Amino acid sequence: MAVRPGLWPALLGIVLAAWLHGTGAQQSATVANPVPGANPDLLPHFLVEPEDVYIVKNKPVLLVCKAMPATQIFFKCNGEWVRQVDHVIERSTDDSSGLPAMEVRINVSRQQVEKVFGLEEYWCQCVAWSSSGTTKSQKAYIRIAYLRKNFEQEPLAKEVSLEQGIVLPCRPPEGIPPAEVEWLRNEDLVDPSLDPNVYITREHSLVVRQARLADTANYTCVAKNIVARRRSASAAVIVYVDGSWSPWSKWSACGLDCTHWRSRECSDPAPRNGGEECRGADLDTRNCTSDLCVHTASGPEDVALYVGLIAVAVCLLLLLLVLILVYCRKKEGLDSDVADSSILTSGFQPVSIKPSKADNPHLLTIQPDLSTTTTTCQGSLCPRQDGPSPKFQLANGHLLSPLGGGRHTLHHSSPTSEAEDFVSRLSTQNYFRSLPRGTSNMTYGTFNFLGGRLMIPNTGISLLIPPDAIPRGKIYEIYLTLHKPEDVRLPLAGCQTLLSPIVSCGPPGVLLTRPVILAMDHCGEPCPESWSLRLKKQSCEGSWEDVLHLGEEAPSHLYYCQLEAGACYVFTEQLGRFALVGEALSVAATKRLKLLLFAPVACTSLEYNIRVYCLHDTHDALKEVVQLEKQLGGQLIQEPRVLHFKDSYHNLRLSIHDVPSSLWKSKLLVSYQEIPFYHIWNGTQQYLHCTFTLERVSPSTSDLACKVWVWQVEGDGQSFNINFNITKDTRFAELLALESEGGVPALVGPSAFKIPFLIRQKIITSLDPPCSRGADWRTLAQKLHLDSHLSFFASKPSPTAMILNLWEARHFPNGNLSQLAAAVAGLGQPDAGLFTVSEAEC
């Protein structure tokens, strides 16, 4: 069948469109598709392909394609064909080959790019065809260029001594394309190629290897890209020189007063730029021996002088004796540490329990012991005094702040009571003490050698105090506090991020004979190849120190950590303030973010706000948001989702789509909202969220259907399909109902443990001794999947006790004793023999 010449391009266009529809045109490189039987040499090849380009401000960008031989070229952008009228076409013929060539240009505007939502970027691709087939060009990505105004981190003023190193950090504002960074010293460009003492790191920090006096200047970090140029605040760096003494001069001749002298000057070097002056005297005098100095004290003035000196010496000696006597008496009082005859009155709330059977003598009615005396002080420990004694006021430390004006109490009593008596009196009782101190994020209780447990409800935070962790005869009041990140200054360096809540347990400085176990959530995806995890502890001076590098623990270390998918369990023999910090080793390092959508329970106006929270996937962060929304009158409108946020420096974007225009109108003026990367990655900012404001067209409108997208650029994303009635739909409200997590925040004595005390002792006695058949604590650790910690367990006096303590911390209050019994029975130990207690033993 013959085809008219005028219809030939149209037919080829139809064939091309059908072929492109089947292939999707998603390749990013040049791809040819020849017609079967056609000459492949006559396939189009591109002389000019579209390239990646940035839109600056509101200026459209030009994309160009040129191919030969080519009879037709079309652009396709984000899967849609560009209209033919938007193409500017130039046709020509190659002089050497006589083949037809074609050049096509299109303009892409900012509005076109901003219409694209979701995880995909805006791209364009051109397709050229000839009689032999078609060829697709590479994809060109069009991005909107920008440079935000605020620096993520600006350099700070410093004062450093001569030859000390200087590091001035700088994190430029977020921008596309990423900003280039340069440094100015007193407005002059710093060129590391001209000064080997200076270099700029990949993180854009300016480093001076050894400070010189000439390095005293104002330093400014400058960030620039194709859009703008931003300057940070200037940081004044002062290089100071502390003064140093010159050598002593020679001694002078002996004078008539029987002394000679020598001098020196603060000039080697002299102090500069505010450096310290030399310490000490610049003149030194001594007695000297000379014939001119031999004389006797014959005058009355000399006699009076000597008598006065002797009197002063006698007074000082008497004062010293008095001080020694007072010290000895006080020390004698401090050493009178006697054991407690009954802890029930002062340590716990007395409870009277009637025996269930008359023939059960071990169920006692416990009466208060009024012989116990209690003294209190403002510190962590205080001795007993027989009479009234003043409180010892200690300096305000950083680690005592969680108790505010509270006092820590230590009880002492007589040594007549025995451990077995405590067990028989407390094994069937459930004692707890939870006194509110004005915050839901704190709990405390009073404990003795029987141990116990503190927990902050609905936060995943608890403190297990195992039996014998507190010395016998001592009673401590111990607290557990959850801190808000904005209330505690936790410095993070480089790529470090806060993965856990900041938790205090105390008082610091109390003596513990066994490790306690601090449990808290974390939001890191545990992967040894992606993370470097460190446990930080705040010192009494307020500085934070790395006390444990996970994966490099030493068995004899004061701290140890069991890291699990969403929680960590810290063994520590020193109470204090702790936090888990991670440093990304690769872009594969991710944090889990919990995404929650809230909206008003009652809508009395035309406006309706949807709040999207992006918070750490931990119980404490969830609790804070739920409590905040209760105060705001909000309700959950979708099931929470988890998003994995990567260390890629890309922001988190949020957008709303498919809002029915006949019922609702969105007040969002841009295509999406953003939360900066560092606000999320730093981990110290609470309540990160974005609000989407919708307006009802009519007050009677109550049905809402739309989509909310949350995604990290070039990363993970989540989509919420909202479809509910804003006036009566509460189907998601119960998903975040806060539970009590075990009933009470403080449990004291045997009631704090799933394993009964006497059964625990029998297991320890049975499994601690090494067994050639393998029926000992090592096999128990393997069965409980704790064999990676064998060296740590072996370093403790009772390895089995450490294993049982960790089991208690991980499985309270819903632990299954039957599974533990099965694990013990699998060792060859008789199950019934270990997990039963006779009436005589009670």
VENUR-V586604 format. One record per run of one state. SS is the DSSP state (H for helix, E for strand, C for the rest). FROM is the first residue (numbers start at 0). TO is the last residue. Records with the same first field share a line. If there is no record, write none. Layout:
# VENUR-V586604
SS: FROM-TO ; FROM-TO
This chain:
# VENUR-V586604
C: 0-3 ; 23-29 ; 34-38 ; 42-43 ; 48-51 ; 56-59 ; 68-70 ; 77-78 ; 81-82 ; 86-86 ; 93-98 ; 108-108 ; 114-121 ; 130-131 ; 136-138 ; 147-151 ; 153-156 ; 161-164 ; 168-169 ; 171-173 ; 176-178 ; 185-186 ; 189-196 ; 200-204 ; 208-211 ; 215-215 ; 224-227 ; 231-233 ; 241-257 ; 263-270 ; 272-281 ; 287-289 ; 293-298 ; 334-342 ; 347-371 ; 377-399 ; 403-406 ; 412-417 ; 426-429 ; 431-440 ; 447-450 ; 456-459 ; 465-468 ; 470-474 ; 483-483 ; 487-494 ; 498-498 ; 500-500 ; 506-510 ; 512-514 ; 522-522 ; 524-529 ; 538-542 ; 549-557 ; 563-565 ; 572-575 ; 584-588 ; 600-605 ; 616-617 ; 632-632 ; 636-639 ; 646-650 ; 657-662 ; 666-671 ; 675-675 ; 682-687 ; 696-701 ; 712-715 ; 725-731 ; 736-744 ; 752-755 ; 767-775 ; 783-785 ; 794-797 ; 811-815 ; 825-829 ; 834-841
H: 4-22 ; 39-41 ; 83-85 ; 109-113 ; 212-214 ; 290-292 ; 299-333 ; 343-346 ; 400-402 ; 418-425 ; 484-486 ; 618-631 ; 676-681 ; 732-735 ; 748-751 ; 756-766 ; 776-782 ; 786-793 ; 798-810 ; 816-824 ; 830-833
E: 30-33 ; 44-47 ; 52-55 ; 60-67 ; 71-76 ; 79-80 ; 87-92 ; 99-107 ; 122-129 ; 132-135 ; 139-146 ; 152-152 ; 157-160 ; 165-167 ; 170-170 ; 174-175 ; 179-184 ; 187-188 ; 197-199 ; 205-207 ; 216-223 ; 228-230 ; 234-240 ; 258-262 ; 271-271 ; 282-286 ; 372-376 ; 407-411 ; 430-430 ; 441-446 ; 451-455 ; 460-464 ; 469-469 ; 475-482 ; 495-497 ; 499-499 ; 501-505 ; 511-511 ; 515-521 ; 523-523 ; 530-537 ; 543-548 ; 558-562 ; 566-571 ; 576-583 ; 589-599 ; 606-615 ; 633-635 ; 640-645 ; 651-656 ; 663-665 ; 672-674 ; 688-695 ; 702-711 ; 716-724 ; 745-747
